[in-house]
């Protein structure tokens, strides 16, 4: 009985936080407010996942959500604070988010190449691509952490590459959790849309500067158009008091190539969900993962590849090094639909 009451109280706290948050911007984007309200309703129906759920049977999320996190919007970091998190010796387009909110002063979006849009989601909800594509791929109906992100996400990265455009300079999206005064939660959201025959390379890194505990619940949607080439590098270097859950959904059209490299080198609790829909023939997909753990850290990688069309190729390789009392989970699933003839999946 106590656990039921506790679970109900936690959900009620999240509902109260949601009502406070949505009141600030509901009138500005009523279409997305409707999505948010449907998502919080679904989250309250689903609740947080437990070890009784097949996809979470080796990973306990309850110790995290019981800490009582609060969204914090204030910006406190300086350029000196993020210096250690930058990519050394590499010129990049820098996009910095502090507790899920764009920090314009720390970002460098000057001199963007033609055919590339790099915008904050908060400023892009009236963009035609965002209205068409947002929340179309990372579906929240059966994923409680996606529904929670969809309900609370107010900002994040929107990146669009036009047809036949190749972007040579990598885009570095730097997510920083800054739990300096209290336990902090953030819900960064990202939408990457690569047009036909385009090429883009994105580095998504997660870090923390904490005196207290932080929890990041991030969702990324990637759309690789026909013959597009997309490379995503996820670098997870959170601190000992940090918890991170990521959900990445990739939709590939015919003849496209999309690779995701997930490298987890620090973080008290990390759960990565990586899902692919190969939605056109002759797609090529690569998933690479490396995790290095120590002490009592926990890293959970779940992958799912849906071969929906014929003549597609997918390959995934994950390696882990674990020391002390650390624990690791890998769960990889592949579905080959009846019409997806001549599939190669490794």
PEBELVEN-V850368 format. One record per residue. NEAR is the number of other ideal C-beta (glycine too) atoms within 8 Angstrom. D_CENTER is the distance of its C-alpha to the mean C-alpha in Angstrom with 1 decimal. Layout:
BEGIN
near->NEAR d_center->D_CENTER
near->NEAR d_center->D_CENTER
END
This chain:
BEGIN
near->4 d_center->34.1
near->5 d_center->32.6
near->6 d_center->29.2
near->7 d_center->29.3
near->8 d_center->30.3
near->9 d_center->27.7
near->10 d_center->24.9
near->8 d_center->26.4
near->8 d_center->26.7
near->11 d_center->23.0
near->12 d_center->22.0
near->8 d_center->24.7
near->9 d_center->23.4
near->11 d_center->19.9
near->10 d_center->21.9
near->8 d_center->24.0
near->11 d_center->21.1
near->12 d_center->19.8
near->8 d_center->23.3
near->8 d_center->23.7
near->11 d_center->20.5
near->11 d_center->21.1
near->7 d_center->24.7
near->6 d_center->23.8
near->10 d_center->22.5
near->9 d_center->23.5
near->4 d_center->26.4
near->5 d_center->24.6
near->9 d_center->22.3
near->7 d_center->23.9
near->8 d_center->22.1
near->9 d_center->18.7
near->11 d_center->20.4
near->8 d_center->21.5
near->11 d_center->18.0
near->13 d_center->17.1
near->10 d_center->20.3
near->9 d_center->20.0
near->13 d_center->16.6
near->14 d_center->18.1
near->8 d_center->21.1
near->11 d_center->19.3
near->15 d_center->17.6
near->9 d_center->21.1
near->6 d_center->22.4
near->9 d_center->20.0
near->10 d_center->19.7
near->10 d_center->17.6
near->10 d_center->17.6
near->10 d_center->20.5
near->8 d_center->22.0
near->4 d_center->24.0
near->8 d_center->21.1
near->4 d_center->21.3
near->7 d_center->17.6
near->10 d_center->17.7
near->8 d_center->21.3
near->7 d_center->20.8
near->10 d_center->18.3
near->6 d_center->19.5
near->12 d_center->17.2
near->8 d_center->20.3
near->7 d_center->21.1
near->9 d_center->17.9
near->10 d_center->18.2
near->8 d_center->21.9
near->9 d_center->21.6
near->6 d_center->21.5
near->11 d_center->18.7
near->9 d_center->19.1
near->13 d_center->17.1
near->11 d_center->18.7
near->6 d_center->18.8
near->4 d_center->21.5
near->8 d_center->21.1
near->6 d_center->23.1
near->11 d_center->22.0
near->6 d_center->24.2
near->7 d_center->24.1
near->5 d_center->25.7
near->8 d_center->23.0
near->14 d_center->20.3
near->7 d_center->22.8
near->4 d_center->22.0
near->9 d_center->18.3
near->9 d_center->19.3
near->8 d_center->19.8
near->4 d_center->23.5
near->3 d_center->25.8
near->6 d_center->23.4
near->3 d_center->23.5
near->10 d_center->20.2
near->11 d_center->18.9
near->11 d_center->17.4
near->13 d_center->14.9
near->11 d_center->14.7
near->17 d_center->13.0
near->12 d_center->14.8
near->12 d_center->13.5
near->14 d_center->11.1
near->12 d_center->14.2
near->10 d_center->15.3
near->11 d_center->18.2
near->5 d_center->20.4
near->6 d_center->23.0
near->12 d_center->20.8
near->10 d_center->19.3
near->5 d_center->21.4
near->8 d_center->21.1
near->4 d_center->24.8
near->3 d_center->26.4
near->8 d_center->23.7
near->9 d_center->25.0
near->4 d_center->26.4
near->8 d_center->24.2
near->13 d_center->20.9
near->8 d_center->19.3
near->11 d_center->16.8
near->10 d_center->16.5
near->10 d_center->14.9
near->17 d_center->13.8
near->10 d_center->16.3
near->6 d_center->19.0
near->10 d_center->18.1
near->13 d_center->18.2
near->6 d_center->21.7
near->9 d_center->20.7
near->5 d_center->21.8
near->10 d_center->18.9
near->13 d_center->16.4
near->10 d_center->18.9
near->7 d_center->19.2
near->11 d_center->15.7
near->12 d_center->13.4
near->9 d_center->12.5
near->6 d_center->14.6
near->12 d_center->12.5
near->12 d_center->9.9
near->9 d_center->12.9
near->14 d_center->13.3
near->6 d_center->16.9
near->5 d_center->16.7
near->11 d_center->13.3
near->10 d_center->14.0
near->11 d_center->10.7
near->12 d_center->9.4
near->15 d_center->12.7
near->14 d_center->12.5
near->15 d_center->9.4
near->15 d_center->11.3
near->12 d_center->14.4
near->13 d_center->13.6
near->13 d_center->11.2
near->10 d_center->13.8
near->12 d_center->12.5
near->13 d_center->9.9
near->15 d_center->10.4
near->15 d_center->12.5
near->15 d_center->13.9
near->10 d_center->16.7
near->15 d_center->19.2
near->9 d_center->22.6
near->8 d_center->24.5
near->7 d_center->26.3
near->13 d_center->24.6
near->5 d_center->23.6
near->13 d_center->21.8
near->4 d_center->23.1
near->8 d_center->21.6
near->10 d_center->18.0
near->14 d_center->15.5
near->12 d_center->14.1
near->12 d_center->11.2
near->14 d_center->12.2
near->14 d_center->10.4
near->15 d_center->13.3
near->17 d_center->14.0
near->14 d_center->17.7
near->16 d_center->19.4
near->8 d_center->22.9
near->6 d_center->24.8
near->7 d_center->23.1
near->12 d_center->20.3
near->16 d_center->17.2
near->11 d_center->14.0
near->16 d_center->11.4
near->15 d_center->8.8
near->14 d_center->7.1
near->14 d_center->6.4
near->15 d_center->6.8
near->16 d_center->9.5
near->15 d_center->11.2
near->11 d_center->14.7
near->15 d_center->17.1
near->13 d_center->20.7
near->9 d_center->23.4
near->9 d_center->24.4
near->17 d_center->22.0
near->11 d_center->20.4
near->15 d_center->17.5
near->9 d_center->15.9
near->13 d_center->12.7
near->12 d_center->12.1
near->12 d_center->8.9
near->13 d_center->10.4
near->16 d_center->10.1
near->13 d_center->13.6
near->13 d_center->15.7
near->11 d_center->19.2
near->13 d_center->20.4
near->5 d_center->23.8
near->11 d_center->22.3
near->12 d_center->19.3
near->19 d_center->15.7
near->17 d_center->12.8
near->17 d_center->9.2
near->12 d_center->7.2
near->15 d_center->3.7
near->17 d_center->3.2
near->15 d_center->4.0
near->16 d_center->7.7
near->14 d_center->10.1
near->12 d_center->13.8
near->14 d_center->16.3
near->14 d_center->19.8
near->10 d_center->23.0
near->9 d_center->23.8
near->18 d_center->20.7
near->12 d_center->19.4
near->16 d_center->15.7
near->10 d_center->14.7
near->14 d_center->11.3
near->10 d_center->11.8
near->14 d_center->9.3
near->10 d_center->11.6
near->16 d_center->11.3
near->10 d_center->14.5
near->16 d_center->14.3
near->12 d_center->17.7
near->6 d_center->19.8
near->10 d_center->19.3
near->16 d_center->15.5
near->13 d_center->13.2
near->14 d_center->9.5
near->14 d_center->7.6
near->13 d_center->4.2
near->14 d_center->4.7
near->15 d_center->5.2
near->13 d_center->8.5
near->15 d_center->11.1
near->11 d_center->14.4
near->13 d_center->17.3
near->13 d_center->20.7
near->10 d_center->23.9
near->9 d_center->24.6
near->17 d_center->21.0
near->11 d_center->19.5
near->18 d_center->15.9
near->11 d_center->15.1
near->12 d_center->12.0
near->10 d_center->13.1
near->13 d_center->11.5
near->11 d_center->13.7
near->15 d_center->13.9
near->8 d_center->16.9
near->9 d_center->16.8
near->15 d_center->15.5
near->11 d_center->17.5
near->10 d_center->15.0
near->15 d_center->11.9
near->12 d_center->10.5
near->16 d_center->8.4
near->12 d_center->8.5
near->13 d_center->9.1
near->12 d_center->11.2
near->14 d_center->13.6
near->11 d_center->16.3
near->15 d_center->19.1
near->9 d_center->20.7
near->12 d_center->23.5
near->9 d_center->26.1
near->8 d_center->26.1
near->17 d_center->22.3
near->10 d_center->21.4
near->16 d_center->18.3
near->11 d_center->17.6
near->16 d_center->15.3
near->11 d_center->16.2
near->16 d_center->15.4
near->10 d_center->17.2
near->15 d_center->17.2
near->9 d_center->20.0
near->16 d_center->20.8
near->8 d_center->23.8
near->9 d_center->25.4
near->7 d_center->23.6
near->13 d_center->20.0
near->13 d_center->18.0
near->16 d_center->15.4
near->13 d_center->14.4
near->15 d_center->13.1
near->13 d_center->13.3
near->13 d_center->13.6
near->12 d_center->15.2
near->15 d_center->16.9
near->10 d_center->18.9
near->14 d_center->21.9
near->9 d_center->23.1
near->13 d_center->25.4
near->9 d_center->28.1
near->8 d_center->28.4
near->15 d_center->24.8
near->9 d_center->23.9
near->16 d_center->21.0
near->9 d_center->20.9
near->12 d_center->18.9
near->7 d_center->20.0
near->13 d_center->18.6
near->7 d_center->20.8
near->12 d_center->20.9
near->7 d_center->23.4
near->10 d_center->24.0
near->7 d_center->26.7
near->8 d_center->28.3
near->5 d_center->27.0
near->13 d_center->23.4
near->10 d_center->21.9
near->12 d_center->19.6
near->11 d_center->18.5
near->10 d_center->17.9
near->9 d_center->18.0
near->9 d_center->18.1
near->7 d_center->19.3
near->9 d_center->20.8
near->8 d_center->22.3
near->7 d_center->25.0
near->8 d_center->26.4
near->3 d_center->30.2
near->7 d_center->30.2
near->12 d_center->28.0
near->6 d_center->31.0
near->5 d_center->31.1
near->11 d_center->27.6
near->7 d_center->26.9
near->10 d_center->24.2
near->5 d_center->24.2
END
